[in-house]
């Protein structure tokens, strides 16, 4: 799902884009892309400018899967924060910001 998410948010993503974003090897990305292509969720297209470059796009089914997964995440977050006080939400938001900064520094 993370691979689908990167392709869904990055127009004409390349395997290198995914590798960088997910912090995994190109070999791992290739295996994931092969499975997603076999299932009909993505398509690979060679660049018109540089034939060595492969661009990745979601198929119709891939876009549907992307939207459903995004909706699931939104519902999950809403359910988690629904019972929290404003103060608890602020503490959680600060913790998530710290986590995000930490993960960004790893890139």
VEXTI-562591 format. One record per atom (N, C-alpha, C, O, CB): residue number from 1; x, y, z. Coordinates in steps of 0.02 Angstrom, whole numbers. Last residue first. Glycine has a CB too. Layout:
N
resi = NUM&xx = X&yy = Y&zz = Z
...
END
This chain:
107
resi = 107&xx = 798&yy = 525&zz = 293
resi = 107&xx = 801&yy = 521&zz = 219
resi = 107&xx = 867&yy = 545&zz = 193
resi = 107&xx = 878&yy = 545&zz = 132
resi = 107&xx = 746&yy = 562&zz = 188
resi = 106&xx = 796&yy = 554&zz = 426
resi = 106&xx = 826&yy = 491&zz = 406
resi = 106&xx = 836&yy = 486&zz = 331
resi = 106&xx = 877&yy = 447&zz = 307
resi = 106&xx = 782&yy = 433&zz = 429
resi = 105&xx = 724&yy = 670&zz = 438
resi = 105&xx = 796&yy = 675&zz = 446
resi = 105&xx = 832&yy = 611&zz = 425
resi = 105&xx = 891&yy = 612&zz = 408
resi = 105&xx = 814&yy = 691&zz = 518
resi = 104&xx = 595&yy = 619&zz = 429
resi = 104&xx = 621&yy = 659&zz = 374
resi = 104&xx = 697&yy = 665&zz = 377
resi = 104&xx = 730&yy = 664&zz = 326
resi = 104&xx = 589&yy = 730&zz = 374
resi = 103&xx = 585&yy = 560&zz = 556
resi = 103&xx = 585&yy = 517&zz = 496
resi = 103&xx = 611&yy = 555&zz = 435
resi = 103&xx = 645&yy = 526&zz = 393
resi = 103&xx = 515&yy = 491&zz = 482
resi = 102&xx = 586&yy = 675&zz = 637
resi = 102&xx = 636&yy = 623&zz = 646
resi = 102&xx = 642&yy = 580&zz = 583
resi = 102&xx = 697&yy = 566&zz = 559
resi = 102&xx = 619&yy = 579&zz = 706
resi = 101&xx = 470&yy = 740&zz = 592
resi = 101&xx = 536&yy = 772&zz = 585
resi = 101&xx = 592&yy = 721&zz = 590
resi = 101&xx = 640&yy = 723&zz = 552
resi = 101&xx = 546&yy = 826&zz = 638
resi = 100&xx = 374&yy = 646&zz = 632
resi = 100&xx = 382&yy = 663&zz = 562
resi = 100&xx = 451&yy = 694&zz = 549
resi = 100&xx = 485&yy = 675&zz = 502
resi = 100&xx = 327&yy = 712&zz = 539
resi = 99&xx = 389&yy = 652&zz = 772
resi = 99&xx = 402&yy = 589&zz = 736
resi = 99&xx = 414&yy = 603&zz = 662
resi = 99&xx = 461&yy = 574&zz = 633
resi = 99&xx = 343&yy = 540&zz = 745
resi = 98&xx = 348&yy = 784&zz = 794
resi = 98&xx = 416&yy = 762&zz = 812
resi = 98&xx = 435&yy = 699&zz = 776
resi = 98&xx = 492&yy = 692&zz = 751
resi = 98&xx = 422&yy = 752&zz = 889
resi = 97&xx = 216&yy = 774&zz = 751
resi = 97&xx = 262&yy = 820&zz = 717
resi = 97&xx = 335&yy = 801&zz = 731
resi = 97&xx = 377&yy = 802&zz = 687
resi = 97&xx = 249&yy = 893&zz = 738
resi = 96&xx = 167&yy = 685&zz = 846
resi = 96&xx = 170&yy = 665&zz = 776
resi = 96&xx = 216&yy = 710&zz = 735
resi = 96&xx = 250&yy = 687&zz = 689
resi = 96&xx = 100&yy = 665&zz = 745
resi = 95&xx = 177&yy = 765&zz = 961
resi = 95&xx = 213&yy = 702&zz = 957
resi = 95&xx = 220&yy = 678&zz = 885
resi = 95&xx = 273&yy = 654&zz = 865
resi = 95&xx = 179&yy = 648&zz = 998
resi = 94&xx = 87&yy = 867&zz = 926
resi = 94&xx = 157&yy = 883&zz = 937
resi = 94&xx = 200&yy = 820&zz = 932
resi = 94&xx = 254&yy = 821&zz = 903
resi = 94&xx = 167&yy = 917&zz = 1006
resi = 93&xx = -32&yy = 792&zz = 921
resi = 93&xx = -7&yy = 827&zz = 861
resi = 93&xx = 67&yy = 844&zz = 868
resi = 93&xx = 105&yy = 835&zz = 820
resi = 93&xx = -48&yy = 891&zz = 849
resi = 92&xx = -45&yy = 752&zz = 1054
resi = 92&xx = -35&yy = 702&zz = 1001
resi = 92&xx = -7&yy = 734&zz = 939
resi = 92&xx = 38&yy = 707&zz = 907
resi = 92&xx = -102&yy = 667&zz = 985
resi = 91&xx = -63&yy = 877&zz = 1114
resi = 91&xx = -6&yy = 835&zz = 1134
resi = 91&xx = 8&yy = 783&zz = 1080
resi = 91&xx = 66&yy = 772&zz = 1062
resi = 91&xx = -20&yy = 800&zz = 1202
resi = 90&xx = -182&yy = 916&zz = 1051
resi = 90&xx = -121&yy = 956&zz = 1042
resi = 90&xx = -59&yy = 915&zz = 1059
resi = 90&xx = -9&yy = 919&zz = 1024
resi = 90&xx = -125&yy = 1019&zz = 1086
resi = 89&xx = -270&yy = 818&zz = 1098
resi = 89&xx = -256&yy = 823&zz = 1026
resi = 89&xx = -193&yy = 863&zz = 1012
resi = 89&xx = -153&yy = 845&zz = 968
resi = 89&xx = -316&yy = 856&zz = 989
resi = 88&xx = -273&yy = 850&zz = 1232
resi = 88&xx = -245&yy = 785&zz = 1211
resi = 88&xx = -228&yy = 785&zz = 1137
resi = 88&xx = -178&yy = 756&zz = 1116
resi = 88&xx = -295&yy = 728&zz = 1227
resi = 87&xx = -337&yy = 974&zz = 1224
resi = 87&xx = -269&yy = 970&zz = 1250
resi = 87&xx = -235&yy = 904&zz = 1229
resi = 87&xx = -177&yy = 904&zz = 1210
resi = 87&xx = -269&yy = 975&zz = 1327
resi = 86&xx = -465&yy = 939&zz = 1175
resi = 86&xx = -420&yy = 982&zz = 1135
resi = 86&xx = -347&yy = 978&zz = 1159
resi = 86&xx = -301&yy = 980&zz = 1118
resi = 86&xx = -444&yy = 1054&zz = 1137
resi = 85&xx = -487&yy = 762&zz = 1210
resi = 85&xx = -498&yy = 833&zz = 1225
resi = 85&xx = -452&yy = 874&zz = 1181
resi = 85&xx = -404&yy = 847&zz = 1152
resi = 85&xx = -484&yy = 847&zz = 1302
resi = 84&xx = -546&yy = 627&zz = 1108
resi = 84&xx = -493&yy = 664&zz = 1141
resi = 84&xx = -514&yy = 736&zz = 1155
resi = 84&xx = -553&yy = 766&zz = 1119
resi = 84&xx = -430&yy = 664&zz = 1098
resi = 83&xx = -629&yy = 547&zz = 1032
resi = 83&xx = -641&yy = 551&zz = 1104
resi = 83&xx = -590&yy = 592&zz = 1142
resi = 83&xx = -590&yy = 591&zz = 1204
resi = 83&xx = -642&yy = 482&zz = 1132
resi = 82&xx = -577&yy = 565&zz = 901
resi = 82&xx = -645&yy = 583&zz = 917
resi = 82&xx = -657&yy = 591&zz = 992
resi = 82&xx = -691&yy = 638&zz = 1013
resi = 82&xx = -693&yy = 531&zz = 890
resi = 81&xx = -454&yy = 517&zz = 864
resi = 81&xx = -456&yy = 583&zz = 896
resi = 81&xx = -526&yy = 602&zz = 920
resi = 81&xx = -533&yy = 651&zz = 956
resi = 81&xx = -431&yy = 635&zz = 848
resi = 80&xx = -488&yy = 390&zz = 810
resi = 80&xx = -439&yy = 396&zz = 864
resi = 80&xx = -447&yy = 462&zz = 901
resi = 80&xx = -446&yy = 464&zz = 962
resi = 80&xx = -367&yy = 389&zz = 836
resi = 79&xx = -577&yy = 421&zz = 708
resi = 79&xx = -600&yy = 378&zz = 763
resi = 79&xx = -552&yy = 384&zz = 823
resi = 79&xx = -575&yy = 384&zz = 881
resi = 79&xx = -605&yy = 305&zz = 741
resi = 78&xx = -496&yy = 495&zz = 623
resi = 78&xx = -554&yy = 527&zz = 654
resi = 78&xx = -579&yy = 486&zz = 714
resi = 78&xx = -599&yy = 515&zz = 765
resi = 78&xx = -611&yy = 534&zz = 603
resi = 77&xx = -405&yy = 395&zz = 584
resi = 77&xx = -382&yy = 454&zz = 622
resi = 77&xx = -440&yy = 487&zz = 658
resi = 77&xx = -435&yy = 505&zz = 716
resi = 77&xx = -346&yy = 505&zz = 575
resi = 76&xx = -492&yy = 309&zz = 514
resi = 76&xx = -453&yy = 285&zz = 571
resi = 76&xx = -431&yy = 343&zz = 615
resi = 76&xx = -438&yy = 341&zz = 676
resi = 76&xx = -392&yy = 244&zz = 547
resi = 75&xx = -538&yy = 390&zz = 410
resi = 75&xx = -585&yy = 365&zz = 460
resi = 75&xx = -549&yy = 342&zz = 523
resi = 75&xx = -572&yy = 354&zz = 579
resi = 75&xx = -626&yy = 307&zz = 431
resi = 74&xx = -415&yy = 408&zz = 342
resi = 74&xx = -452&yy = 466&zz = 369
resi = 74&xx = -501&yy = 444&zz = 423
resi = 74&xx = -506&yy = 476&zz = 475
resi = 74&xx = -489&yy = 502&zz = 313
resi = 73&xx = -385&yy = 276&zz = 304
resi = 73&xx = -340&yy = 313&zz = 349
resi = 73&xx = -376&yy = 372&zz = 381
resi = 73&xx = -369&yy = 384&zz = 441
resi = 73&xx = -278&yy = 338&zz = 311
resi = 72&xx = -494&yy = 250&zz = 217
resi = 72&xx = -484&yy = 209&zz = 277
resi = 72&xx = -440&yy = 247&zz = 328
resi = 72&xx = -456&yy = 249&zz = 387
resi = 72&xx = -452&yy = 142&zz = 259
resi = 71&xx = -466&yy = 344&zz = 117
resi = 71&xx = -528&yy = 350&zz = 155
resi = 71&xx = -522&yy = 311&zz = 221
resi = 71&xx = -544&yy = 335&zz = 273
resi = 71&xx = -588&yy = 326&zz = 114
resi = 70&xx = -349&yy = 287&zz = 67
resi = 70&xx = -347&yy = 354&zz = 95
resi = 70&xx = -408&yy = 366&zz = 140
resi = 70&xx = -403&yy = 394&zz = 194
resi = 70&xx = -344&yy = 408&zz = 39
resi = 69&xx = -400&yy = 167&zz = 17
resi = 69&xx = -350&yy = 165&zz = 71
resi = 69&xx = -346&yy = 234&zz = 106
resi = 69&xx = -340&yy = 237&zz = 167
resi = 69&xx = -281&yy = 145&zz = 44
resi = 68&xx = -483&yy = 215&zz = -84
resi = 68&xx = -511&yy = 176&zz = -29
resi = 68&xx = -464&yy = 175&zz = 31
resi = 68&xx = -485&yy = 180&zz = 88
resi = 68&xx = -527&yy = 105&zz = -52
resi = 67&xx = -389&yy = 278&zz = -169
resi = 67&xx = -442&yy = 318&zz = -136
resi = 67&xx = -472&yy = 281&zz = -77
resi = 67&xx = -484&yy = 311&zz = -24
resi = 67&xx = -497&yy = 335&zz = -186
resi = 66&xx = -311&yy = 165&zz = -208
resi = 66&xx = -280&yy = 223&zz = -175
resi = 66&xx = -333&yy = 264&zz = -137
resi = 66&xx = -322&yy = 281&zz = -79
resi = 66&xx = -244&yy = 268&zz = -227
resi = 65&xx = -408&yy = 88&zz = -274
resi = 65&xx = -375&yy = 62&zz = -214
resi = 65&xx = -343&yy = 118&zz = -174
resi = 65&xx = -349&yy = 119&zz = -112
resi = 65&xx = -321&yy = 10&zz = -233
resi = 64&xx = -433&yy = 176&zz = -382
resi = 64&xx = -487&yy = 157&zz = -335
resi = 64&xx = -457&yy = 132&zz = -270
resi = 64&xx = -479&yy = 152&zz = -216
resi = 64&xx = -532&yy = 103&zz = -367
resi = 63&xx = -309&yy = 177&zz = -443
resi = 63&xx = -336&yy = 239&zz = -416
resi = 63&xx = -392&yy = 226&zz = -366
resi = 63&xx = -397&yy = 259&zz = -315
resi = 63&xx = -361&yy = 285&zz = -472
resi = 62&xx = -303&yy = 42&zz = -482
resi = 62&xx = -254&yy = 69&zz = -436
resi = 62&xx = -277&yy = 133&zz = -404
resi = 62&xx = -267&yy = 144&zz = -344
resi = 62&xx = -188&yy = 80&zz = -472
resi = 61&xx = -405&yy = 35&zz = -576
resi = 61&xx = -411&yy = -3&zz = -513
resi = 61&xx = -362&yy = 21&zz = -461
resi = 61&xx = -377&yy = 20&zz = -401
resi = 61&xx = -400&yy = -78&zz = -527
resi = 60&xx = -346&yy = 121&zz = -672
resi = 60&xx = -412&yy = 136&zz = -643
resi = 60&xx = -422&yy = 100&zz = -577
resi = 60&xx = -443&yy = 130&zz = -528
resi = 60&xx = -469&yy = 117&zz = -693
resi = 59&xx = -172&yy = 127&zz = -624
resi = 59&xx = -226&yy = 110&zz = -670
resi = 59&xx = -292&yy = 132&zz = -638
resi = 59&xx = -292&yy = 159&zz = -583
resi = 59&xx = -226&yy = 33&zz = -688
resi = 58&xx = -47&yy = 246&zz = -586
resi = 58&xx = -99&yy = 201&zz = -563
resi = 58&xx = -148&yy = 188&zz = -620
resi = 58&xx = -164&yy = 233&zz = -659
resi = 58&xx = -135&yy = 230&zz = -501
resi = 57&xx = 118&yy = 245&zz = -656
resi = 57&xx = 53&yy = 276&zz = -646
resi = 57&xx = 4&yy = 223&zz = -623
resi = 57&xx = 11&yy = 164&zz = -636
resi = 57&xx = 27&yy = 310&zz = -711
resi = 56&xx = 289&yy = 279&zz = -677
resi = 56&xx = 237&yy = 236&zz = -648
resi = 56&xx = 173&yy = 276&zz = -638
resi = 56&xx = 174&yy = 332&zz = -615
resi = 56&xx = 261&yy = 205&zz = -581
resi = 55&xx = 418&yy = 279&zz = -798
resi = 55&xx = 369&yy = 316&zz = -758
resi = 55&xx = 314&yy = 268&zz = -737
resi = 55&xx = 295&yy = 223&zz = -774
resi = 55&xx = 340&yy = 377&zz = -797
resi = 54&xx = 586&yy = 244&zz = -818
resi = 54&xx = 519&yy = 215&zz = -817
resi = 54&xx = 475&yy = 257&zz = -771
resi = 54&xx = 492&yy = 268&zz = -713
resi = 54&xx = 521&yy = 140&zz = -794
resi = 53&xx = 723&yy = 287&zz = -920
resi = 53&xx = 680&yy = 305&zz = -863
resi = 53&xx = 611&yy = 274&zz = -872
resi = 53&xx = 581&yy = 276&zz = -926
resi = 53&xx = 675&yy = 382&zz = -856
resi = 52&xx = 783&yy = 262&zz = -1038
resi = 52&xx = 806&yy = 223&zz = -981
resi = 52&xx = 760&yy = 232&zz = -920
resi = 52&xx = 760&yy = 191&zz = -874
resi = 52&xx = 877&yy = 241&zz = -962
resi = 51&xx = 738&yy = 353&zz = -1130
resi = 51&xx = 709&yy = 285&zz = -1132
resi = 51&xx = 731&yy = 241&zz = -1074
resi = 51&xx = 702&yy = 188&zz = -1062
resi = 51&xx = 726&yy = 252&zz = -1197
resi = 50&xx = 697&yy = 509&zz = -1104
resi = 50&xx = 753&yy = 465&zz = -1087
resi = 50&xx = 726&yy = 394&zz = -1080
resi = 50&xx = 695&yy = 377&zz = -1030
resi = 50&xx = 789&yy = 488&zz = -1021
resi = 49&xx = 578&yy = 560&zz = -1161
resi = 49&xx = 641&yy = 598&zz = -1163
resi = 49&xx = 701&yy = 553&zz = -1153
resi = 49&xx = 750&yy = 558&zz = -1190
resi = 49&xx = 640&yy = 653&zz = -1110
resi = 48&xx = 477&yy = 474&zz = -1136
resi = 48&xx = 487&yy = 494&zz = -1205
resi = 48&xx = 555&yy = 528&zz = -1214
resi = 48&xx = 585&yy = 524&zz = -1267
resi = 48&xx = 430&yy = 542&zz = -1228
resi = 47&xx = 498&yy = 338&zz = -1024
resi = 47&xx = 500&yy = 410&zz = -1036
resi = 47&xx = 510&yy = 423&zz = -1110
resi = 47&xx = 548&yy = 388&zz = -1144
resi = 47&xx = 556&yy = 444&zz = -994
resi = 46&xx = 390&yy = 197&zz = -1022
resi = 46&xx = 456&yy = 226&zz = -1035
resi = 46&xx = 450&yy = 300&zz = -1049
resi = 46&xx = 402&yy = 323&zz = -1080
resi = 46&xx = 491&yy = 190&zz = -1095
resi = 45&xx = 279&yy = 152&zz = -895
resi = 45&xx = 287&yy = 181&zz = -961
resi = 45&xx = 357&yy = 211&zz = -966
resi = 45&xx = 381&yy = 245&zz = -921
resi = 45&xx = 233&yy = 236&zz = -975
resi = 44&xx = 181&yy = 35&zz = -806
resi = 44&xx = 247&yy = 64&zz = -817
resi = 44&xx = 249&yy = 92&zz = -888
resi = 44&xx = 225&yy = 61&zz = -935
resi = 44&xx = 304&yy = 11&zz = -806
resi = 43&xx = 40&yy = 41&zz = -700
resi = 43&xx = 68&yy = 31&zz = -766
resi = 43&xx = 135&yy = 66&zz = -770
resi = 43&xx = 145&yy = 119&zz = -741
resi = 43&xx = 20&yy = 57&zz = -822
resi = 42&xx = -48&yy = -44&zz = -566
resi = 42&xx = -3&yy = 7&zz = -593
resi = 42&xx = 14&yy = -9&zz = -665
resi = 42&xx = 4&yy = -65&zz = -689
resi = 42&xx = 62&yy = 12&zz = -551
resi = 41&xx = -140&yy = -145&zz = -542
resi = 41&xx = -146&yy = -82&zz = -505
resi = 41&xx = -102&yy = -26&zz = -532
resi = 41&xx = -117&yy = 33&zz = -523
resi = 41&xx = -130&yy = -93&zz = -433
resi = 40&xx = -137&yy = -278&zz = -588
resi = 40&xx = -173&yy = -227&zz = -626
resi = 40&xx = -181&yy = -160&zz = -592
resi = 40&xx = -226&yy = -122&zz = -610
resi = 40&xx = -239&yy = -253&zz = -644
resi = 39&xx = -60&yy = -375&zz = -534
resi = 39&xx = -128&yy = -370&zz = -508
resi = 39&xx = -169&yy = -316&zz = -544
resi = 39&xx = -229&yy = -309&zz = -532
resi = 39&xx = -126&yy = -355&zz = -434
resi = 38&xx = 60&yy = -349&zz = -599
resi = 38&xx = 26&yy = -413&zz = -612
resi = 38&xx = -47&yy = -411&zz = -590
resi = 38&xx = -91&yy = -440&zz = -621
resi = 38&xx = 63&yy = -471&zz = -577
resi = 37&xx = 91&yy = -229&zz = -536
resi = 37&xx = 77&yy = -229&zz = -608
resi = 37&xx = 39&yy = -293&zz = -627
resi = 37&xx = -8&yy = -291&zz = -666
resi = 37&xx = 142&yy = -224&zz = -649
resi = 36&xx = 115&yy = -272&zz = -406
resi = 36&xx = 61&yy = -224&zz = -419
resi = 36&xx = 42&yy = -222&zz = -492
resi = 36&xx = -17&yy = -214&zz = -509
resi = 36&xx = 82&yy = -154&zz = -396
resi = 35&xx = 226&yy = -357&zz = -427
resi = 35&xx = 163&yy = -383&zz = -399
resi = 35&xx = 105&yy = -337&zz = -414
resi = 35&xx = 51&yy = -360&zz = -432
resi = 35&xx = 170&yy = -393&zz = -323
resi = 34&xx = 319&yy = -265&zz = -478
resi = 34&xx = 300&yy = -324&zz = -518
resi = 34&xx = 234&yy = -353&zz = -494
resi = 34&xx = 191&yy = -370&zz = -534
resi = 34&xx = 355&yy = -378&zz = -514
resi = 33&xx = 331&yy = -178&zz = -369
resi = 33&xx = 302&yy = -154&zz = -433
resi = 33&xx = 280&yy = -212&zz = -477
resi = 33&xx = 227&yy = -209&zz = -508
resi = 33&xx = 352&yy = -111&zz = -470
resi = 32&xx = 395&yy = -262&zz = -276
resi = 32&xx = 329&yy = -234&zz = -261
resi = 32&xx = 294&yy = -212&zz = -325
resi = 32&xx = 235&yy = -225&zz = -335
resi = 32&xx = 335&yy = -175&zz = -213
resi = 31&xx = 516&yy = -283&zz = -344
resi = 31&xx = 473&yy = -340&zz = -325
resi = 31&xx = 402&yy = -316&zz = -312
resi = 31&xx = 354&yy = -347&zz = -335
resi = 31&xx = 501&yy = -376&zz = -262
resi = 30&xx = 563&yy = -151&zz = -350
resi = 30&xx = 549&yy = -189&zz = -412
resi = 30&xx = 503&yy = -247&zz = -398
resi = 30&xx = 457&yy = -260&zz = -436
resi = 30&xx = 615&yy = -213&zz = -443
resi = 29&xx = 583&yy = -121&zz = -215
resi = 29&xx = 533&yy = -83&zz = -254
resi = 29&xx = 514&yy = -122&zz = -316
resi = 29&xx = 455&yy = -127&zz = -333
resi = 29&xx = 560&yy = -13&zz = -273
resi = 28&xx = 688&yy = -207&zz = -186
resi = 28&xx = 625&yy = -214&zz = -150
resi = 28&xx = 569&yy = -180&zz = -188
resi = 28&xx = 513&yy = -206&zz = -194
resi = 28&xx = 630&yy = -185&zz = -79
resi = 27&xx = 785&yy = -152&zz = -271
resi = 27&xx = 763&yy = -221&zz = -279
resi = 27&xx = 697&yy = -234&zz = -246
resi = 27&xx = 654&yy = -269&zz = -274
resi = 27&xx = 816&yy = -268&zz = -251
resi = 26&xx = 805&yy = -26&zz = -218
resi = 26&xx = 772&yy = -31&zz = -283
resi = 26&xx = 748&yy = -102&zz = -296
resi = 26&xx = 697&yy = -112&zz = -329
resi = 26&xx = 819&yy = -8&zz = -339
resi = 25&xx = 768&yy = -29&zz = -40
resi = 25&xx = 812&yy = -38&zz = -98
resi = 25&xx = 771&yy = -40&zz = -162
resi = 25&xx = 710&yy = -52&zz = -161
resi = 25&xx = 852&yy = -103&zz = -91
resi = 24&xx = 686&yy = 105&zz = 50
resi = 24&xx = 698&yy = 34&zz = 36
resi = 24&xx = 741&yy = 30&zz = -27
resi = 24&xx = 750&yy = 79&zz = -63
resi = 24&xx = 630&yy = -5&zz = 27
resi = 23&xx = 621&yy = 227&zz = 86
resi = 23&xx = 685&yy = 207&zz = 115
resi = 23&xx = 696&yy = 131&zz = 111
resi = 23&xx = 713&yy = 98&zz = 160
resi = 23&xx = 689&yy = 229&zz = 189
resi = 22&xx = 514&yy = 280&zz = 24
resi = 22&xx = 501&yy = 226&zz = 71
resi = 22&xx = 563&yy = 201&zz = 106
resi = 22&xx = 560&yy = 159&zz = 151
resi = 22&xx = 468&yy = 169&zz = 35
resi = 21&xx = 577&yy = 379&zz = -56
resi = 21&xx = 522&yy = 397&zz = -11
resi = 21&xx = 511&yy = 344&zz = 43
resi = 21&xx = 499&yy = 360&zz = 101
resi = 21&xx = 458&yy = 407&zz = -51
resi = 20&xx = 672&yy = 305&zz = -130
resi = 20&xx = 693&yy = 360&zz = -86
resi = 20&xx = 639&yy = 375&zz = -34
resi = 20&xx = 654&yy = 382&zz = 26
resi = 20&xx = 706&yy = 423&zz = -128
resi = 19&xx = 589&yy = 215&zz = -199
resi = 19&xx = 644&yy = 191&zz = -157
resi = 19&xx = 665&yy = 244&zz = -106
resi = 19&xx = 674&yy = 229&zz = -47
resi = 19&xx = 704&yy = 170&zz = -200
resi = 18&xx = 511&yy = 305&zz = -272
resi = 18&xx = 480&yy = 261&zz = -222
resi = 18&xx = 533&yy = 236&zz = -173
resi = 18&xx = 522&yy = 236&zz = -112
resi = 18&xx = 445&yy = 202&zz = -256
resi = 17&xx = 606&yy = 362&zz = -356
resi = 17&xx = 566&yy = 405&zz = -312
resi = 17&xx = 537&yy = 363&zz = -255
resi = 17&xx = 538&yy = 384&zz = -197
resi = 17&xx = 509&yy = 439&zz = -352
resi = 16&xx = 650&yy = 248&zz = -425
resi = 16&xx = 696&yy = 283&zz = -380
resi = 16&xx = 659&yy = 329&zz = -332
resi = 16&xx = 678&yy = 335&zz = -273
resi = 16&xx = 748&yy = 324&zz = -420
resi = 15&xx = 538&yy = 219&zz = -505
resi = 15&xx = 558&yy = 173&zz = -452
resi = 15&xx = 606&yy = 205&zz = -402
resi = 15&xx = 602&yy = 191&zz = -342
resi = 15&xx = 590&yy = 110&zz = -482
resi = 14&xx = 448&yy = 376&zz = -520
resi = 14&xx = 496&yy = 326&zz = -545
resi = 14&xx = 511&yy = 277&zz = -488
resi = 14&xx = 498&yy = 293&zz = -430
resi = 14&xx = 562&yy = 360&zz = -571
resi = 13&xx = 290&yy = 453&zz = -554
resi = 13&xx = 342&yy = 429&zz = -508
resi = 13&xx = 387&yy = 380&zz = -544
resi = 13&xx = 367&yy = 346&zz = -591
resi = 13&xx = 310&yy = 397&zz = -446
resi = 12&xx = 193&yy = 534&zz = -617
resi = 12&xx = 248&yy = 504&zz = -655
resi = 12&xx = 306&yy = 483&zz = -611
resi = 12&xx = 364&yy = 493&zz = -628
resi = 12&xx = 273&yy = 553&zz = -708
resi = 11&xx = 151&yy = 621&zz = -469
resi = 11&xx = 139&yy = 610&zz = -540
resi = 11&xx = 202&yy = 585&zz = -576
resi = 11&xx = 256&yy = 611&zz = -565
resi = 11&xx = 115&yy = 675&zz = -573
resi = 10&xx = 129&yy = 558&zz = -319
resi = 10&xx = 186&yy = 582&zz = -357
resi = 10&xx = 173&yy = 569&zz = -432
resi = 10&xx = 182&yy = 513&zz = -455
resi = 10&xx = 252&yy = 548&zz = -335
resi = 9&xx = 24&yy = 497&zz = -255
resi = 9&xx = 38&yy = 566&zz = -237
resi = 9&xx = 95&yy = 598&zz = -277
resi = 9&xx = 108&yy = 657&zz = -270
resi = 9&xx = 54&yy = 571&zz = -163
resi = 8&xx = 20&yy = 368&zz = -306
resi = 8&xx = -41&yy = 409&zz = -307
resi = 8&xx = -29&yy = 482&zz = -292
resi = 8&xx = -67&yy = 525&zz = -314
resi = 8&xx = -89&yy = 382&zz = -258
resi = 7&xx = 147&yy = 321&zz = -277
resi = 7&xx = 128&yy = 331&zz = -347
resi = 7&xx = 67&yy = 376&zz = -353
resi = 7&xx = 63&yy = 418&zz = -398
resi = 7&xx = 114&yy = 262&zz = -382
resi = 6&xx = 134&yy = 316&zz = -137
resi = 6&xx = 185&yy = 359&zz = -168
resi = 6&xx = 167&yy = 373&zz = -241
resi = 6&xx = 171&yy = 430&zz = -264
resi = 6&xx = 255&yy = 327&zz = -163
resi = 5&xx = 28&yy = 221&zz = -124
resi = 5&xx = 22&yy = 289&zz = -97
resi = 5&xx = 71&yy = 337&zz = -130
resi = 5&xx = 53&yy = 393&zz = -148
resi = 5&xx = 31&yy = 289&zz = -22
resi = 4&xx = 84&yy = 107&zz = -178
resi = 4&xx = 25&yy = 136&zz = -210
resi = 4&xx = 17&yy = 209&zz = -188
resi = 4&xx = 2&yy = 253&zz = -229
resi = 4&xx = -40&yy = 95&zz = -193
resi = 3&xx = 180&yy = 87&zz = -78
resi = 3&xx = 201&yy = 99&zz = -147
resi = 3&xx = 145&yy = 132&zz = -186
resi = 3&xx = 156&yy = 180&zz = -223
resi = 3&xx = 223&yy = 33&zz = -181
resi = 2&xx = 101&yy = 60&zz = 32
resi = 2&xx = 143&yy = 119&zz = 33
resi = 2&xx = 166&yy = 137&zz = -38
resi = 2&xx = 172&yy = 196&zz = -55
resi = 2&xx = 204&yy = 108&zz = 78
resi = 1&xx = 41&yy = -60&zz = 0
resi = 1&xx = 0&yy = 0&zz = 0
resi = 1&xx = 43&yy = 63&zz = 0
resi = 1&xx = 24&yy = 114&zz = -29
resi = 1&xx = -46&yy = 0&zz = 60
END
